[in-house]
Amino acid sequence: MAIMTNRPLGAGFRATRVLAEIVGRIAAWNDARVTRKALSQLSDRELDDLGLVRGDIDEIASGHR
């Protein structure tokens, strides 16, 4: 059975790209949240062993370092 439609080829791909962008942003936010939580639970000594200070945590979690 053939299906015919008036919709132009590729019309649904924009919605797919938007959805993929949203899912990607949520995944990135969750990765940053998990990283921030894990680093925040380390002691100052453990952070120092990694060459970090508490002020570095947000920068690292956001991927800017």
Backbone hydrogen bonds, N-H to C=O, Kabsch-Sander energy under -0.5 kcal/mol:
donor,donor_aa,acceptor,acceptor_aa,energy
11,A,8,P,-1.8
13,F,10,G,-1.0
16,T,12,G,-1.5
17,R,13,F,-2.4
18,V,14,R,-2.4
19,L,15,A,-2.4
20,A,16,T,-2.5
21,E,17,R,-2.3
22,I,18,V,-2.2
23,V,19,L,-2.6
24,G,20,A,-2.4
25,R,21,E,-2.3
26,I,22,I,-2.2
27,A,23,V,-2.3
28,A,24,G,-2.4
29,W,25,R,-2.4
30,N,26,I,-2.4
31,D,27,A,-2.4
32,A,28,A,-2.3
33,R,29,W,-2.3
34,V,30,N,-2.6
35,T,31,D,-2.4
36,R,32,A,-2.8
37,K,33,R,-2.3
38,A,34,V,-2.5
39,L,35,T,-2.7
40,S,36,R,-2.1
41,Q,37,K,-1.2
42,L,39,L,-1.1
47,L,43,S,-2.4
48,D,44,D,-2.3
49,D,45,R,-2.1
50,L,46,E,-1.1
50,L,47,L,-0.5
51,G,48,D,-1.3
52,L,47,L,-3.0
56,D,53,V,-2.2
57,I,54,R,-1.4
60,I,56,D,-2.6
61,A,57,I,-2.8
62,S,58,D,-1.9
63,G,60,I,-1.2
64,H,59,E,-2.0
